[in-house]
Every structure is written in structure tokens, then in C-alpha cells.
Amino acid sequence: MFGAIEVYGSTADSLADALEQLTAQLPENGYLAIQAYLDRHGDAQLQSLRDVLAERTGRR
């Protein structure tokens, strides 16, 4: 658990490391899903995470 964020399937020490591990394991035609229950106004800056992960996984 990283603050209010829970990551399953990783033993990473930080959220950045967890995302790095998860994206590194993603096969060429793999699927990545993030389920987030957020305040669309209070957490609006997290929308950029979609673009970061799309770029990192070559899914842009």
C-alpha cells in the first residue's frame, strides 16, 4: 500500500517501482487496467497517468 493506493501483484517498495514492474511484465499485445475510484475534481491531475502509461507501454 502506498498511501491510499493499493497495488496487487507487486512487491515493490514504491508506487513508481510497482508501475515499472507491472509495465515491464506486460506482453506485446497485453492489457493493462487501472481501477481508480477518485474525486474527478480533487484528483484531476491523475488523468495524466493514462498518457504516461500509454506512452511507456507503446499503446499510444
Predicted model as a PDB file, atoms N, CA, C, CB and O in Angstrom, pLDDT in the B-factor column:
MODEL        1                                                                  
ATOM      1  N   MET A   1       0.855  -1.176   0.000  1.00 66.00           N  
ATOM      2  CA  MET A   1       0.000   0.000   0.000  1.00 66.00           C  
ATOM      3  C   MET A   1       0.900   1.238   0.000  1.00 66.00           C  
ATOM      4  CB  MET A   1      -0.972  -0.001   1.234  1.00 66.00           C  
ATOM      5  O   MET A   1       1.862   1.332   0.763  1.00 66.00           O  
ATOM      6  N   PHE A   2       0.561   2.170  -0.869  1.00 75.00           N  
ATOM      7  CA  PHE A   2       1.322   3.412  -0.999  1.00 75.00           C  
ATOM      8  C   PHE A   2       0.350   4.554  -0.712  1.00 75.00           C  
ATOM      9  CB  PHE A   2       1.985   3.553  -2.437  1.00 75.00           C  
ATOM     10  O   PHE A   2      -0.325   5.035  -1.622  1.00 75.00           O  
ATOM     11  N   GLY A   3       0.276   4.987   0.531  1.00 76.00           N  
ATOM     12  CA  GLY A   3      -0.740   5.973   0.912  1.00 76.00           C  
ATOM     13  C   GLY A   3      -2.104   5.350   0.754  1.00 76.00           C  
ATOM     14  O   GLY A   3      -2.381   4.298   1.329  1.00 76.00           O  
ATOM     15  N   ALA A   4      -2.953   5.985  -0.015  1.00 76.00           N  
ATOM     16  CA  ALA A   4      -4.303   5.462  -0.253  1.00 76.00           C  
ATOM     17  C   ALA A   4      -4.350   4.525  -1.455  1.00 76.00           C  
ATOM     18  CB  ALA A   4      -5.281   6.610  -0.462  1.00 76.00           C  
ATOM     19  O   ALA A   4      -5.423   4.041  -1.814  1.00 76.00           O  
ATOM     20  N   ILE A   5      -3.211   4.261  -2.077  1.00 80.00           N  
ATOM     21  CA  ILE A   5      -3.164   3.445  -3.289  1.00 80.00           C  
ATOM     22  C   ILE A   5      -2.715   2.035  -2.943  1.00 80.00           C  
ATOM     23  CB  ILE A   5      -2.219   4.071  -4.339  1.00 80.00           C  
ATOM     24  O   ILE A   5      -1.701   1.841  -2.272  1.00 80.00           O  
ATOM     25  N   GLU A   6      -3.476   1.059  -3.404  1.00 81.00           N  
ATOM     26  CA  GLU A   6      -3.123  -0.341  -3.221  1.00 81.00           C  
ATOM     27  C   GLU A   6      -2.757  -0.924  -4.575  1.00 81.00           C  
ATOM     28  CB  GLU A   6      -4.286  -1.140  -2.564  1.00 81.00           C  
ATOM     29  O   GLU A   6      -3.475  -0.734  -5.557  1.00 81.00           O  
ATOM     30  N   VAL A   7      -1.639  -1.633  -4.622  1.00 80.00           N  
ATOM     31  CA  VAL A   7      -1.187  -2.282  -5.845  1.00 80.00           C  
ATOM     32  C   VAL A   7      -1.121  -3.775  -5.567  1.00 80.00           C  
ATOM     33  CB  VAL A   7       0.202  -1.724  -6.322  1.00 80.00           C  
ATOM     34  O   VAL A   7      -0.480  -4.208  -4.609  1.00 80.00           O  
ATOM     35  N   TYR A   8      -1.781  -4.552  -6.402  1.00 80.00           N  
ATOM     36  CA  TYR A   8      -1.779  -6.001  -6.256  1.00 80.00           C  
ATOM     37  C   TYR A   8      -0.893  -6.616  -7.324  1.00 80.00           C  
ATOM     38  CB  TYR A   8      -3.211  -6.569  -6.342  1.00 80.00           C  
ATOM     39  O   TYR A   8      -0.878  -6.147  -8.462  1.00 80.00           O  
ATOM     40  N   GLY A   9      -0.166  -7.641  -6.976  1.00 76.00           N  
ATOM     41  CA  GLY A   9       0.686  -8.324  -7.936  1.00 76.00           C  
ATOM     42  C   GLY A   9       2.096  -7.771  -7.989  1.00 76.00           C  
ATOM     43  O   GLY A   9       2.824  -8.041  -8.944  1.00 76.00           O  
ATOM     44  N   SER A  10       2.496  -7.011  -6.996  1.00 79.00           N  
ATOM     45  CA  SER A  10       3.828  -6.422  -6.974  1.00 79.00           C  
ATOM     46  C   SER A  10       4.363  -6.411  -5.544  1.00 79.00           C  
ATOM     47  CB  SER A  10       3.805  -4.990  -7.559  1.00 79.00           C  
ATOM     48  O   SER A  10       3.605  -6.279  -4.582  1.00 79.00           O  
ATOM     49  N   THR A  11       5.663  -6.551  -5.426  1.00 84.00           N  
ATOM     50  CA  THR A  11       6.311  -6.458  -4.114  1.00 84.00           C  
ATOM     51  C   THR A  11       7.200  -5.213  -4.050  1.00 84.00           C  
ATOM     52  CB  THR A  11       7.147  -7.734  -3.825  1.00 84.00           C  
ATOM     53  O   THR A  11       8.129  -5.157  -3.245  1.00 84.00           O  
ATOM     54  N   ALA A  12       6.925  -4.237  -4.876  1.00 88.00           N  
ATOM     55  CA  ALA A  12       7.732  -3.014  -4.968  1.00 88.00           C  
ATOM     56  C   ALA A  12       7.668  -2.210  -3.682  1.00 88.00           C  
ATOM     57  CB  ALA A  12       7.265  -2.153  -6.139  1.00 88.00           C  
ATOM     58  O   ALA A  12       6.740  -2.334  -2.883  1.00 88.00           O  
ATOM     59  N   ASP A  13       8.692  -1.379  -3.513  1.00 89.00           N  
ATOM     60  CA  ASP A  13       8.786  -0.503  -2.347  1.00 89.00           C  
ATOM     61  C   ASP A  13       8.177   0.872  -2.573  1.00 89.00           C  
ATOM     62  CB  ASP A  13      10.218  -0.348  -1.950  1.00 89.00           C  
ATOM     63  O   ASP A  13       7.996   1.631  -1.620  1.00 89.00           O  
ATOM     64  N   SER A  14       7.857   1.204  -3.823  1.00 89.00           N  
ATOM     65  CA  SER A  14       7.258   2.493  -4.128  1.00 89.00           C  
ATOM     66  C   SER A  14       6.254   2.322  -5.262  1.00 89.00           C  
ATOM     67  CB  SER A  14       8.342   3.536  -4.502  1.00 89.00           C  
ATOM     68  O   SER A  14       6.281   1.324  -5.983  1.00 89.00           O  
ATOM     69  N   LEU A  15       5.382   3.286  -5.409  1.00 85.00           N  
ATOM     70  CA  LEU A  15       4.394   3.240  -6.480  1.00 85.00           C  
ATOM     71  C   LEU A  15       5.080   3.287  -7.841  1.00 85.00           C  
ATOM     72  CB  LEU A  15       3.395   4.401  -6.343  1.00 85.00           C  
ATOM     73  O   LEU A  15       4.680   2.568  -8.757  1.00 85.00           O  
ATOM     74  N   ALA A  16       6.101   4.118  -7.984  1.00 87.00           N  
ATOM     75  CA  ALA A  16       6.836   4.199  -9.254  1.00 87.00           C  
ATOM     76  C   ALA A  16       7.456   2.847  -9.608  1.00 87.00           C  
ATOM     77  CB  ALA A  16       7.935   5.283  -9.175  1.00 87.00           C  
ATOM     78  O   ALA A  16       7.403   2.418 -10.761  1.00 87.00           O  
ATOM     79  N   ASP A  17       8.041   2.180  -8.618  1.00 90.00           N  
ATOM     80  CA  ASP A  17       8.628   0.861  -8.857  1.00 90.00           C  
ATOM     81  C   ASP A  17       7.554  -0.161  -9.214  1.00 90.00           C  
ATOM     82  CB  ASP A  17       9.410   0.392  -7.623  1.00 90.00           C  
ATOM     83  O   ASP A  17       7.773  -1.013 -10.076  1.00 90.00           O  
ATOM     84  N   ALA A  18       6.414  -0.085  -8.570  1.00 88.00           N  
ATOM     85  CA  ALA A  18       5.313  -1.012  -8.864  1.00 88.00           C  
ATOM     86  C   ALA A  18       4.841  -0.844 -10.296  1.00 88.00           C  
ATOM     87  CB  ALA A  18       4.140  -0.791  -7.895  1.00 88.00           C  
ATOM     88  O   ALA A  18       4.625  -1.832 -10.998  1.00 88.00           O  
ATOM     89  N   LEU A  19       4.678   0.394 -10.736  1.00 86.00           N  
ATOM     90  CA  LEU A  19       4.257   0.641 -12.114  1.00 86.00           C  
ATOM     91  C   LEU A  19       5.329   0.193 -13.102  1.00 86.00           C  
ATOM     92  CB  LEU A  19       3.940   2.128 -12.318  1.00 86.00           C  
ATOM     93  O   LEU A  19       5.010  -0.323 -14.173  1.00 86.00           O  
ATOM     94  N   GLU A  20       6.580   0.386 -12.752  1.00 88.00           N  
ATOM     95  CA  GLU A  20       7.687  -0.063 -13.604  1.00 88.00           C  
ATOM     96  C   GLU A  20       7.657  -1.584 -13.749  1.00 88.00           C  
ATOM     97  CB  GLU A  20       9.049   0.396 -13.020  1.00 88.00           C  
ATOM     98  O   GLU A  20       7.800  -2.107 -14.855  1.00 88.00           O  
ATOM     99  N   GLN A  21       7.471  -2.290 -12.640  1.00 88.00           N  
ATOM    100  CA  GLN A  21       7.408  -3.753 -12.678  1.00 88.00           C  
ATOM    101  C   GLN A  21       6.221  -4.233 -13.500  1.00 88.00           C  
ATOM    102  CB  GLN A  21       7.323  -4.320 -11.261  1.00 88.00           C  
ATOM    103  O   GLN A  21       6.353  -5.137 -14.326  1.00 88.00           O  
ATOM    104  N   LEU A  22       5.077  -3.633 -13.275  1.00 85.00           N  
ATOM    105  CA  LEU A  22       3.877  -4.065 -13.986  1.00 85.00           C  
ATOM    106  C   LEU A  22       3.982  -3.819 -15.487  1.00 85.00           C  
ATOM    107  CB  LEU A  22       2.658  -3.350 -13.434  1.00 85.00           C  
ATOM    108  O   LEU A  22       3.602  -4.681 -16.278  1.00 85.00           O  
ATOM    109  N   THR A  23       4.487  -2.667 -15.888  1.00 86.00           N  
ATOM    110  CA  THR A  23       4.596  -2.382 -17.322  1.00 86.00           C  
ATOM    111  C   THR A  23       5.692  -3.216 -17.973  1.00 86.00           C  
ATOM    112  CB  THR A  23       4.870  -0.895 -17.549  1.00 86.00           C  
ATOM    113  O   THR A  23       5.580  -3.557 -19.151  1.00 86.00           O  
ATOM    114  N   ALA A  24       6.748  -3.553 -17.236  1.00 88.00           N  
ATOM    115  CA  ALA A  24       7.824  -4.383 -17.787  1.00 88.00           C  
ATOM    116  C   ALA A  24       7.335  -5.802 -18.064  1.00 88.00           C  
ATOM    117  CB  ALA A  24       9.021  -4.418 -16.823  1.00 88.00           C  
ATOM    118  O   ALA A  24       7.854  -6.465 -18.962  1.00 88.00           O  
ATOM    119  N   GLN A  25       6.353  -6.273 -17.314  1.00 86.00           N  
ATOM    120  CA  GLN A  25       5.829  -7.631 -17.477  1.00 86.00           C  
ATOM    121  C   GLN A  25       4.743  -7.725 -18.539  1.00 86.00           C  
ATOM    122  CB  GLN A  25       5.287  -8.130 -16.164  1.00 86.00           C  
ATOM    123  O   GLN A  25       4.330  -8.829 -18.897  1.00 86.00           O  
ATOM    124  N   LEU A  26       4.289  -6.632 -19.031  1.00 86.00           N  
ATOM    125  CA  LEU A  26       3.194  -6.608 -19.990  1.00 86.00           C  
ATOM    126  C   LEU A  26       3.652  -7.154 -21.341  1.00 86.00           C  
ATOM    127  CB  LEU A  26       2.646  -5.181 -20.146  1.00 86.00           C  
ATOM    128  O   LEU A  26       4.578  -6.605 -21.938  1.00 86.00           O  
ATOM    129  N   PRO A  27       3.018  -8.230 -21.836  1.00 88.00           N  
ATOM    130  CA  PRO A  27       3.407  -8.760 -23.140  1.00 88.00           C  
ATOM    131  C   PRO A  27       3.053  -7.795 -24.269  1.00 88.00           C  
ATOM    132  CB  PRO A  27       2.737 -10.108 -23.379  1.00 88.00           C  
ATOM    133  O   PRO A  27       2.322  -6.827 -24.056  1.00 88.00           O  
ATOM    134  N   GLU A  28       3.566  -8.055 -25.458  1.00 83.00           N  
ATOM    135  CA  GLU A  28       3.378  -7.150 -26.593  1.00 83.00           C  
ATOM    136  C   GLU A  28       1.919  -6.803 -26.841  1.00 83.00           C  
ATOM    137  CB  GLU A  28       3.962  -7.761 -27.834  1.00 83.00           C  
ATOM    138  O   GLU A  28       1.603  -5.637 -27.079  1.00 83.00           O  
ATOM    139  N   ASN A  29       1.046  -7.753 -26.794  1.00 83.00           N  
ATOM    140  CA  ASN A  29      -0.375  -7.494 -27.013  1.00 83.00           C  
ATOM    141  C   ASN A  29      -1.157  -7.577 -25.705  1.00 83.00           C  
ATOM    142  CB  ASN A  29      -0.946  -8.486 -28.030  1.00 83.00           C  
ATOM    143  O   ASN A  29      -2.353  -7.867 -25.710  1.00 83.00           O  
ATOM    144  N   GLY A  30      -0.489  -7.325 -24.598  1.00 84.00           N  
ATOM    145  CA  GLY A  30      -1.105  -7.423 -23.284  1.00 84.00           C  
ATOM    146  C   GLY A  30      -2.073  -6.287 -22.998  1.00 84.00           C  
ATOM    147  O   GLY A  30      -2.207  -5.347 -23.781  1.00 84.00           O  
ATOM    148  N   TYR A  31      -2.734  -6.396 -21.873  1.00 84.00           N  
ATOM    149  CA  TYR A  31      -3.764  -5.442 -21.463  1.00 84.00           C  
ATOM    150  C   TYR A  31      -3.433  -4.941 -20.074  1.00 84.00           C  
ATOM    151  CB  TYR A  31      -5.180  -6.083 -21.496  1.00 84.00           C  
ATOM    152  O   TYR A  31      -3.123  -5.730 -19.182  1.00 84.00           O  
ATOM    153  N   LEU A  32      -3.497  -3.647 -19.889  1.00 83.00           N  
ATOM    154  CA  LEU A  32      -3.253  -3.035 -18.589  1.00 83.00           C  
ATOM    155  C   LEU A  32      -4.499  -2.280 -18.173  1.00 83.00           C  
ATOM    156  CB  LEU A  32      -2.016  -2.092 -18.627  1.00 83.00           C  
ATOM    157  O   LEU A  32      -5.002  -1.447 -18.927  1.00 83.00           O  
ATOM    158  N   ALA A  33      -4.996  -2.559 -16.996  1.00 82.00           N  
ATOM    159  CA  ALA A  33      -6.171  -1.858 -16.485  1.00 82.00           C  
ATOM    160  C   ALA A  33      -5.855  -1.290 -15.109  1.00 82.00           C  
ATOM    161  CB  ALA A  33      -7.402  -2.802 -16.422  1.00 82.00           C  
ATOM    162  O   ALA A  33      -5.198  -1.925 -14.285  1.00 82.00           O  
ATOM    163  N   ILE A  34      -6.339  -0.088 -14.891  1.00 80.00           N  
ATOM    164  CA  ILE A  34      -6.225   0.539 -13.577  1.00 80.00           C  
ATOM    165  C   ILE A  34      -7.629   0.908 -13.142  1.00 80.00           C  
ATOM    166  CB  ILE A  34      -5.279   1.801 -13.604  1.00 80.00           C  
ATOM    167  O   ILE A  34      -8.342   1.627 -13.841  1.00 80.00           O  
ATOM    168  N   GLN A  35      -8.016   0.411 -11.989  1.00 81.00           N  
ATOM    169  CA  GLN A  35      -9.315   0.763 -11.440  1.00 81.00           C  
ATOM    170  C   GLN A  35      -9.078   1.788 -10.343  1.00 81.00           C  
ATOM    171  CB  GLN A  35     -10.078  -0.497 -10.899  1.00 81.00           C  
ATOM    172  O   GLN A  35      -8.389   1.525  -9.357  1.00 81.00           O  
ATOM    173  N   ALA A  36      -9.655   2.942 -10.535  1.00 80.00           N  
ATOM    174  CA  ALA A  36      -9.445   4.018  -9.577  1.00 80.00           C  
ATOM    175  C   ALA A  36     -10.773   4.677  -9.244  1.00 80.00           C  
ATOM    176  CB  ALA A  36      -8.449   5.056 -10.128  1.00 80.00           C  
ATOM    177  O   ALA A  36     -11.545   5.039 -10.132  1.00 80.00           O  
ATOM    178  N   TYR A  37     -11.018   4.822  -7.986  1.00 83.00           N  
ATOM    179  CA  TYR A  37     -12.220   5.493  -7.509  1.00 83.00           C  
ATOM    180  C   TYR A  37     -11.771   6.825  -6.927  1.00 83.00           C  
ATOM    181  CB  TYR A  37     -13.001   4.622  -6.444  1.00 83.00           C  
ATOM    182  O   TYR A  37     -11.353   6.918  -5.773  1.00 83.00           O  
ATOM    183  N   LEU A  38     -11.870   7.846  -7.760  1.00 82.00           N  
ATOM    184  CA  LEU A  38     -11.287   9.145  -7.430  1.00 82.00           C  
ATOM    185  C   LEU A  38     -12.328  10.253  -7.472  1.00 82.00           C  
ATOM    186  CB  LEU A  38     -10.150   9.469  -8.384  1.00 82.00           C  
ATOM    187  O   LEU A  38     -13.415  10.096  -8.027  1.00 82.00           O  
ATOM    188  N   ASP A  39     -11.970  11.354  -6.880  1.00 85.00           N  
ATOM    189  CA  ASP A  39     -12.738  12.586  -6.985  1.00 85.00           C  
ATOM    190  C   ASP A  39     -12.302  13.250  -8.285  1.00 85.00           C  
ATOM    191  CB  ASP A  39     -12.516  13.536  -5.731  1.00 85.00           C  
ATOM    192  O   ASP A  39     -11.147  13.659  -8.398  1.00 85.00           O  
ATOM    193  N   ARG A  40     -13.183  13.370  -9.264  1.00 84.00           N  
ATOM    194  CA  ARG A  40     -12.773  13.870 -10.578  1.00 84.00           C  
ATOM    195  C   ARG A  40     -12.243  15.296 -10.534  1.00 84.00           C  
ATOM    196  CB  ARG A  40     -13.931  13.800 -11.536  1.00 84.00           C  
ATOM    197  O   ARG A  40     -11.527  15.714 -11.444  1.00 84.00           O  
ATOM    198  N   HIS A  41     -12.577  16.040  -9.505  1.00 88.00           N  
ATOM    199  CA  HIS A  41     -12.044  17.402  -9.375  1.00 88.00           C  
ATOM    200  C   HIS A  41     -10.786  17.408  -8.516  1.00 88.00           C  
ATOM    201  CB  HIS A  41     -13.102  18.344  -8.769  1.00 88.00           C  
ATOM    202  O   HIS A  41      -9.770  17.989  -8.899  1.00 88.00           O  
ATOM    203  N   GLY A  42     -10.852  16.778  -7.383  1.00 87.00           N  
ATOM    204  CA  GLY A  42      -9.723  16.771  -6.449  1.00 87.00           C  
ATOM    205  C   GLY A  42      -8.528  15.975  -6.939  1.00 87.00           C  
ATOM    206  O   GLY A  42      -7.392  16.264  -6.565  1.00 87.00           O  
ATOM    207  N   ASP A  43      -8.775  14.980  -7.771  1.00 84.00           N  
ATOM    208  CA  ASP A  43      -7.704  14.127  -8.276  1.00 84.00           C  
ATOM    209  C   ASP A  43      -7.509  14.287  -9.777  1.00 84.00           C  
ATOM    210  CB  ASP A  43      -7.996  12.676  -7.949  1.00 84.00           C  
ATOM    211  O   ASP A  43      -6.995  13.378 -10.428  1.00 84.00           O  
ATOM    212  N   ALA A  44      -7.902  15.408 -10.331  1.00 85.00           N  
ATOM    213  CA  ALA A  44      -7.857  15.629 -11.778  1.00 85.00           C  
ATOM    214  C   ALA A  44      -6.453  15.469 -12.357  1.00 85.00           C  
ATOM    215  CB  ALA A  44      -8.381  17.010 -12.102  1.00 85.00           C  
ATOM    216  O   ALA A  44      -6.311  15.051 -13.506  1.00 85.00           O  
ATOM    217  N   GLN A  45      -5.416  15.794 -11.587  1.00 85.00           N  
ATOM    218  CA  GLN A  45      -4.049  15.692 -12.096  1.00 85.00           C  
ATOM    219  C   GLN A  45      -3.677  14.250 -12.436  1.00 85.00           C  
ATOM    220  CB  GLN A  45      -3.067  16.253 -11.074  1.00 85.00           C  
ATOM    221  O   GLN A  45      -2.747  14.021 -13.209  1.00 85.00           O  
ATOM    222  N   LEU A  46      -4.387  13.281 -11.872  1.00 83.00           N  
ATOM    223  CA  LEU A  46      -4.073  11.881 -12.157  1.00 83.00           C  
ATOM    224  C   LEU A  46      -4.509  11.443 -13.547  1.00 83.00           C  
ATOM    225  CB  LEU A  46      -4.720  10.995 -11.131  1.00 83.00           C  
ATOM    226  O   LEU A  46      -4.140  10.356 -13.991  1.00 83.00           O  
ATOM    227  N   GLN A  47      -5.288  12.267 -14.244  1.00 83.00           N  
ATOM    228  CA  GLN A  47      -5.669  11.929 -15.605  1.00 83.00           C  
ATOM    229  C   GLN A  47      -4.440  11.794 -16.500  1.00 83.00           C  
ATOM    230  CB  GLN A  47      -6.619  12.984 -16.167  1.00 83.00           C  
ATOM    231  O   GLN A  47      -4.460  11.043 -17.475  1.00 83.00           O  
ATOM    232  N   SER A  48      -3.383  12.510 -16.175  1.00 86.00           N  
ATOM    233  CA  SER A  48      -2.160  12.434 -16.979  1.00 86.00           C  
ATOM    234  C   SER A  48      -1.500  11.058 -16.872  1.00 86.00           C  
ATOM    235  CB  SER A  48      -1.173  13.520 -16.541  1.00 86.00           C  
ATOM    236  O   SER A  48      -0.705  10.687 -17.736  1.00 86.00           O  
ATOM    237  N   LEU A  49      -1.820  10.303 -15.828  1.00 84.00           N  
ATOM    238  CA  LEU A  49      -1.264   8.962 -15.664  1.00 84.00           C  
ATOM    239  C   LEU A  49      -1.636   8.077 -16.852  1.00 84.00           C  
ATOM    240  CB  LEU A  49      -1.760   8.331 -14.352  1.00 84.00           C  
ATOM    241  O   LEU A  49      -0.844   7.229 -17.263  1.00 84.00           O  
ATOM    242  N   ARG A  50      -2.821   8.264 -17.399  1.00 84.00           N  
ATOM    243  CA  ARG A  50      -3.255   7.489 -18.567  1.00 84.00           C  
ATOM    244  C   ARG A  50      -2.269   7.670 -19.720  1.00 84.00           C  
ATOM    245  CB  ARG A  50      -4.679   7.914 -19.006  1.00 84.00           C  
ATOM    246  O   ARG A  50      -1.851   6.697 -20.348  1.00 84.00           O  
ATOM    247  N   ASP A  51      -1.903   8.918 -19.991  1.00 86.00           N  
ATOM    248  CA  ASP A  51      -0.980   9.191 -21.090  1.00 86.00           C  
ATOM    249  C   ASP A  51       0.422   8.659 -20.806  1.00 86.00           C  
ATOM    250  CB  ASP A  51      -0.917  10.685 -21.359  1.00 86.00           C  
ATOM    251  O   ASP A  51       1.083   8.146 -21.709  1.00 86.00           O  
ATOM    252  N   VAL A  52       0.875   8.774 -19.577  1.00 85.00           N  
ATOM    253  CA  VAL A  52       2.194   8.274 -19.200  1.00 85.00           C  
ATOM    254  C   VAL A  52       2.260   6.770 -19.416  1.00 85.00           C  
ATOM    255  CB  VAL A  52       2.515   8.623 -17.733  1.00 85.00           C  
ATOM    256  O   VAL A  52       3.226   6.271 -19.993  1.00 85.00           O  
ATOM    257  N   LEU A  53       1.240   6.037 -18.958  1.00 85.00           N  
ATOM    258  CA  LEU A  53       1.248   4.586 -19.110  1.00 85.00           C  
ATOM    259  C   LEU A  53       1.084   4.170 -20.572  1.00 85.00           C  
ATOM    260  CB  LEU A  53       0.141   3.965 -18.265  1.00 85.00           C  
ATOM    261  O   LEU A  53       1.690   3.191 -21.006  1.00 85.00           O  
ATOM    262  N   ALA A  54       0.284   4.893 -21.323  1.00 86.00           N  
ATOM    263  CA  ALA A  54       0.122   4.593 -22.755  1.00 86.00           C  
ATOM    264  C   ALA A  54       1.456   4.770 -23.471  1.00 86.00           C  
ATOM    265  CB  ALA A  54      -0.963   5.507 -23.397  1.00 86.00           C  
ATOM    266  O   ALA A  54       1.828   3.943 -24.304  1.00 86.00           O  
ATOM    267  N   GLU A  55       2.163   5.822 -23.157  1.00 86.00           N  
ATOM    268  CA  GLU A  55       3.471   6.076 -23.773  1.00 86.00           C  
ATOM    269  C   GLU A  55       4.480   5.004 -23.377  1.00 86.00           C  
ATOM    270  CB  GLU A  55       3.995   7.464 -23.370  1.00 86.00           C  
ATOM    271  O   GLU A  55       5.197   4.470 -24.223  1.00 86.00           O  
ATOM    272  N   ARG A  56       4.526   4.700 -22.103  1.00 83.00           N  
ATOM    273  CA  ARG A  56       5.502   3.726 -21.590  1.00 83.00           C  
ATOM    274  C   ARG A  56       5.272   2.336 -22.159  1.00 83.00           C  
ATOM    275  CB  ARG A  56       5.442   3.671 -20.070  1.00 83.00           C  
ATOM    276  O   ARG A  56       6.235   1.601 -22.377  1.00 83.00           O  
ATOM    277  N   THR A  57       4.031   1.958 -22.403  1.00 84.00           N  
ATOM    278  CA  THR A  57       3.718   0.621 -22.904  1.00 84.00           C  
ATOM    279  C   THR A  57       3.589   0.582 -24.423  1.00 84.00           C  
ATOM    280  CB  THR A  57       2.437   0.122 -22.273  1.00 84.00           C  
ATOM    281  O   THR A  57       3.321  -0.476 -24.991  1.00 84.00           O  
ATOM    282  N   GLY A  58       3.776   1.720 -25.087  1.00 82.00           N  
ATOM    283  CA  GLY A  58       3.677   1.758 -26.540  1.00 82.00           C  
ATOM    284  C   GLY A  58       2.258   1.611 -27.045  1.00 82.00           C  
ATOM    285  O   GLY A  58       2.042   1.164 -28.172  1.00 82.00           O  
ATOM    286  N   ARG A  59       1.288   1.980 -26.226  1.00 77.00           N  
ATOM    287  CA  ARG A  59      -0.131   1.841 -26.579  1.00 77.00           C  
ATOM    288  C   ARG A  59      -0.741   3.162 -26.979  1.00 77.00           C  
ATOM    289  CB  ARG A  59      -0.911   1.254 -25.420  1.00 77.00           C  
ATOM    290  O   ARG A  59      -1.962   3.305 -26.903  1.00 77.00           O  
ATOM    291  N   ARG A  60       0.025   4.111 -27.393  1.00 69.00           N  
ATOM    292  CA  ARG A  60      -0.452   5.437 -27.732  1.00 69.00           C  
ATOM    293  C   ARG A  60      -1.073   5.463 -29.078  1.00 69.00           C  
ATOM    294  CB  ARG A  60       0.648   6.428 -27.669  1.00 69.00           C  
ATOM    295  O   ARG A  60      -1.533   6.513 -29.526  1.00 69.00           O  
TER     296      ARG A  60                                                      
ENDMDL                                                                          
END                                                                             
